[in-house]
Amino acid sequence: MNRGPLLTDADFVQIEAHGLTGDEVLRQLALFAAPPASARLLRPATVGDGIVRIGEERHPGLVARWAEACRAGRLSKFVPASGAASRMFAGLEAADSPEIARYLENASRFPFADGLDRLRELPKGLVPFHRYADGARTPFEEHLVEAAAVVRDAGGACRLHVTISPEHEQSFRALLEGPGDRLAWKLGVRFEVDFSHQEPSTDTVAADLDDRPFRLADGSLLFRPGGHGALLRNLERSGGDVVLVKNIDNVQREEQAAPGILWKKLLAGSLLEIEDAARAEGRPVRVAGVVRNQGEPGGGPFWVAGPEGPSLQIVELSEVDLSDPGQAAIWKASTHFNPVDLAVSLRDGSGRPWRLADFVDESAVFIARKTKDGRALKALERPGLWNGAMARWRTVFVEIPVEAFTPVKTVFDLLRPEHRPETS
């Protein structure tokens, strides 16, 4: 391999210790110098043109497919839960800000008693979201409750794979062994939860503004987490078959969860129906729920041009060249957005696990401007887990009702009716 002028012998020692290869780091540096082209939108996916609307007459058949696979132990949940809660509390730093005044005015309505500084240090999965008669529940606990309803097998086992930061593993395990055990007893189930971390080998190298390796004061390279696309390896190693994927902050109160639970079953049933009809197609399948635009942030479903022809993709705003009037018009015409509510198939028709890396669009990266120690840098994120990391999967979009999507992006979202007790 030609090392070129960018990397030193000491760099290669550091690279290998990080679990990467010199070729991979040079490939990443080349992406800074020559970023891939923006996604080329052809048109928005709409109902009847890329988005399926499931009529009520189909519900019994799809739920029956889900129930059969569920009893057989084929279903599990995958929950990315390593995100920090700091963004949730953004704007509450200044004592005289309008946000802090609103927060203090509603303090008694929030389900937590800890101070803001303590809450900001937690991952979002450990922040209390909902207040019940017997105490508050975190999103992690609400995902356990949902698991009991949608992935419980004939023996009562509910399998979940949760990605977390290493420093918070003990706290998640304590929650599982305390409140989690009490929920298991109440619901008559057994939770089988695996935790995993984003691997260092999925980190990416940072570059300076001249597209050369960004170096720390001691001359070493700076590696940064590769974004949620790095969790593709965790998803594959979860060992799942039919897996329900949902963000940690999209949870409902137990008494308000019926719509979300129904649509988990329908997404899984749709996936199983597609599997039966297309076992020889030769690629993983995902059925992604999409919601009608309600002003929520996030990507959406589009028909996108590619080397193998048009395909259905989930596209983020950062992937689109909005300086192109035509592309901006297509983006603006989108009717639905992506709430990250998926059913995915990780095994082929013979039950063998897919090698998910074979279906990634490696060019679908994100490049962002960041700082380190007061110095500007370029950061590289791997293809997003439900974007470029699944670009070559067979994709089916299904319209789901907005009632099934109740995210908490800011602390004030907890004041919405769907997160409040019915008696409040």
Buried (B, 14 or more C-beta within 10 A) or exposed (E): EEEEEBBEEEBBEBBEEBEBBBEBBBEBBEBBEEBBEBBBBBBBBBBEEBBBEBEEEBBEEBBEBBEEBBEEBBBBBBBBBBBBBEEBBEBBEEEEEEBBEBBEEEEEEBBBEEEBEEBBBBBBBBBBBBBEEEEBBBBBBBBBBBBBBBBBBEEEBBBBBBBBBEEBBEBBBEBBEEBBEEBBEEBEBBBBBBBBBBBBBBBBBBBBEEBEBBBEEEEEBBBBBBBBBBBBBBBBBBBBBBBBBBBBBBBBBBEBBEBBBBBBBBBBBBBBBBBEEEEEEEBBBBBBBBBBBEEEEBBBBBBBEBEEEBBBBBBBEBBBBEEBEEBBEBBEEBBBBBBBBBBBBBBBEEEEBBEBEEBBBBEBBBBEEEEEEEBEBBBBBBBBBBBBBBBBBBBBBBBBEBBBBBBBBBBBBBBEEBBBBEEE
